[in-house]
Amino acid sequence: MSDKDISQAVISRLPRYFRYLGDLKERGVERISSQELSDIMKVTASQIRQDFNNFGGFGQQGYGYNVNYLYDEIGKILGLDKTHSLVIIGAGHLGQAIAGYTNFTRRGFVFKGAFDKNPALFGTRIRDVEVRPVDEVVDFIRQNNIEIAVLTIPKEQAVPMSQKLIDSGIKAIWNFAHVDLDVPDNIQVENVHLSDSLMKLSYNIDRYEKTLKS
């Protein structure tokens, strides 16, 4: 099966498999069955097997899955066996928090630059990376072969900035601005709307409270 035939639903579950397998690996678990993984992740064993079969299966009948092998293989599928350079555009509180999350580095995402339009931030440092004027971002991306741009800027700035990033040769945008970006097919975009997650949480709280009253 080619990558283009694999559903986004399957792809969206891969990071979760990787995270749980990483926890199992740290605990010294050497092998696990689909049913045991199902009990931990609250995904059906059938769904797990179907997901893994998209990539060759990984398991052995009567043995289950080798945790270290499966962890490594899913990491390769996710591209985590390579390093990816990134810059953050918007060095405010959210941008600084993302840059300061060292677990990204462990996964191969290397923080190379931070940019902002606020002169008060120029020259300040985030994890030893100097904050530069945002007008320098295009040249920086081209000169340093940056693959990923992280946008933590207001939505009215995000659309024109995305066009500059496309012109600079960026490969992917991790977008925290409160707008969905419309970009060419060759540019990968992950739109992250924090308010959407909070509203979903609000809905689930409300639904749970209603079930208690019914």
C-alpha positions, -999 to 999 in steps of 0.1 A, spaced: 0 0 0 14 34 -9 15 63 16 -12 82 -2 -36 53 4 -32 54 41 -59 74 59 -52 105 80 -70 87 108 -43 60 108 -15 86 106 -29 106 134 -27 75 157 10 68 149 24 94 173 2 80 201 15 44 194 50 58 194 45 76 228 30 45 245 57 22 231 83 46 243 68 44 278 68 5 276 104 6 264 115 27 293 98 3 317 118 -26 302 89 -43 285 103 -64 256 72 -77 239 35 -70 239 4 -84 222 -22 -63 203 -47 -71 231 -23 -59 258 -16 -27 238 -53 -23 233 -59 -25 271 -34 3 276 -43 26 248 -81 20 247 -80 13 210 -94 -21 199 -69 -49 192 -84 -52 157 -78 -15 150 -42 -18 161 -36 -48 138 -53 -30 109 -32 1 115 1 -18 116 -9 -39 86 -8 -7 65 30 -8 71 37 -45 69 23 -58 102 54 -59 125 41 -88 146 45 -125 147 17 -150 152 18 -162 188 45 -138 198 30 -103 195 52 -73 189 88 -67 198 85 -33 217 119 -20 207 116 -30 171 80 -16 168 91 17 185 120 21 160 99 12 130 71 36 138 98 63 145 111 57 110 76 59 95 72 93 113 105 104 100 120 106 135 152 88 124 162 121 108 167 156 121 145 185 111 155 221 116 129 246 126 124 283 134 98 300 155 81 331 142 65 349 172 88 349 203 61 357 228 49 335 256 37 306 234 67 308 211 91 307 241 72 278 256 75 258 224 112 266 220 118 257 256 103 222 253 135 201 251 116 169 242 114 182 207 151 180 204 151 144 216 127 137 187 151 152 162 135 187 159 164 212 161 155 247 171 176 270 150 161 305 151 135 328 167 119 358 151 96 386 162 86 421 151 89 435 187 122 455 189 122 449 227 128 412 221 157 416 196 189 402 210 172 383 238 179 346 239 157 315 240 178 284 248 209 302 235 191 312 203 190 349 197 157 365 188 160 383 154 138 408 135 111 390 116 123 407 84 154 385 85 135 352 85 134 346 47 172 350 43 178 329 74 156 300 61 174 300 28 209 302 43 203 275 69 182 250 50 153 253 75 125 228 69 98 238 94 84 272 105 64 274 136 39 303 136 28 317 169 16 351 156 -18 368 153 -40 355 125 -39 387 105 -1 383 102 -2 345 95 -15 346 59 11 371 45 38 354 65 29 320 51 34 333 16 69 346 25 77 312 40 66 295 8 87 318 -13 117 311 10 115 274 3 101 261 36 88 226 35 63 226 64 44 250 87 33 242 122 6 269 126 -7 280 159 -23 312 145 -61 312 147 -66 307 110 -64 278 86 -37 283 60 -43 276 24 -10 266 8 2 247 -22 2 209 -20 39 206 -17 38 225 16 28 205 46 7 223 72 -5 213 106 -30 237 120 -32 237 158 -61 256 173 -58 256 211 -92 271 215 -108 242 196 -94 217 221 -106 238 250 -141 240 235 -141 202 229 -132 198 266 -160 222 276 -185 201 255 -174 169 272 -177 184 306 -212 196 298 -222 163 283 -209 144 313 -228 166 337 -260 162 318 -256 124 320 -254 126 358 -286 146 359 -305 123 336 
